[in-house]
Amino acid sequence: MPIASDGAEPLKESGPQAERDGEPLSCAVVPFDQLSPEWLARWEQLRQQSGRWNQPFFASRFSAGVHQARGDVLVAVISPAGPDGSSEPVGFLPFHRVGRVGVPVGRFLNDAQNVIGLPPEKVDWSLLMHACGVLAFDLHAIVDPAESWMCEYRLKSVGAFRADFGGDSRGYLRRLTKDHRTIGKQGQKTRKLGREVGKIRLEVDCRSPDVLSQTIQWKRAQYQRTHILDLFLPDWTRRMIDVLHGGQDIASSDRLENESLRGLLSVLWAGDQVVAAHYGMIEQGRLHYWFPTYDPVFSRYSPGTALFTELVRESTCHGIDCIDMGYGEQPYKQKQTATATRVAYGTITNSNWHRLTHSAGNALSHCVKRMPMKEKLKKAWRAIHPTAGIKKLG
C-alpha cells in the first residue's frame, strides 16, 4: 500500500481477505483527507467504468465537501492483496462510523450509496465490516444492489425517479404537459405570475451567497410548516451546502455538461423578486434535484412547479440532460419524471440483534405513517420534540 499523503502514516491492512476474479483483496480504512492525489484520481477513474456510479453522491468531491464540513469522513480502500502492498485500489466506500455502525457519507442527505469500483456481486460486506470496525452498515438508498443482498440481508426497496431528456428537454416538457394536468395548467399560472408580479426570468446558475442564504431560510421554514425534521439544524449541513456551492469564487456557467461536481443554485425571478429557488448538485450534465423551495407569498402561482417546468424547458440549452429526483415515491416525483428505478434500503449486518432492532425501528416508523391521525400526531410530536430524528444527521 502506498503512503496516504505527505507526512501520513502508512495504511495498515486489516480484516480478512476477499477475492475478485480469483484475486485476493484486502481493505484498509483512512480518513478522507489522507487520500493521496493518485487515489482520488483512481476513485474517479473507477466511476467512469460504469453508469451505476454516475450520481453526484459517488463523486470524490461530494465526500470532500462533507469532510470539510464535519471532518469525520472515513474511506474503505479495497486493493489487491499483493505481497508488497503497492497495487492500486479497485474499490472505495466513503462512510461515517457512528458507534459500531457504518452510515453513508453525508448521512440522510446522501441519496445514492454503494461501493464504488467493484461490481456488486464482487463486494464482500463481511470484509468491509471487519476492516471498518463496525457491526453493520445502515444504508437507505443502495443503488444497483446485488440480488443476493436482498435475501441475505433482508433488504427492501423503494422507487427512485428521474427525468431523462435525450437531448430535447423542451420535447420532454411538451410530453409531460400533455400527460399530467398539473403540469399542463402550470403555464397559465406562470404567465399570470408574470403579469401580476413581474417579468419571469430563470437564472440557472446563481452564484449569490445572499440568495443561497434566503433559499436555505425558506426551506427551513417549510420544514417547520410541514412538521418535518429540519435538515439544516446541524451546522455541518449548512457548511456543506456553502462548500459545494463555492459562492462567488466560482464563475457562473452557461453550459453544464462538462462540469465537475459542484452545487447549483437555480432561481426563478418575477421582476426583481425571487419567487422560487432550487439548490442541487450538477455533474457532467446530470442535476440532482435536492432542495426546492419558494416564497409562500406567491403560493397561489405554484412557484415550485413553475421553477421546475422552466428549468426543464431550458435544460438542453444549458447542457443538462437529466434531472434526478432521487428515491422516495412522492406523487410529485411521479408526475414530473418518466424513468423509474428501484433502490434498496436496510441494514447490512451479520448481527441478528442489530437486524432485529433496526427492523423494529423501521416497522414503528411505517406504522406511524399509516395512522389516520398521522398529521396531527406529527404536528404535536414535533412541537414537543423539535429535534426528534436529529440522530439521523449526527
Secondary structure, DSSP 4 states (H G I P E B T S, - for coil): --BSSTTPPBP--EEEEEEETTEEEEEEEEEGGG--HHHHHHHHHHHTT-GGG-SGGGSHHHHHHHHHHHS--EEEEEEE--TTS-PPPSEEEEEEEETTEEEETTGGG---B--BSS-GGG--HHHHHHHHT-SEEEEEEESS--HHHHHHTT-EEEEEEEEE-TT-HHHHHHHHHHH-HHHHHHHHHHHHHHHHT--EEEESS---HHHHHHHHHHHHHHHHHTT---TT-SHHHHHHHHHHH-GGGS---S--TTPPSEEEEEEEEETTEEEEEEEEEEETTEEEEEEEEE-GGGGGG-HHHHHHHHHHHHHGGGT--EEEEEE---HHHHHH-SEEEEEEEEEEES-HHHHHHHHHHHHHHHHHHT-TTHHHHHHHHHHH-TTTTGGGG-
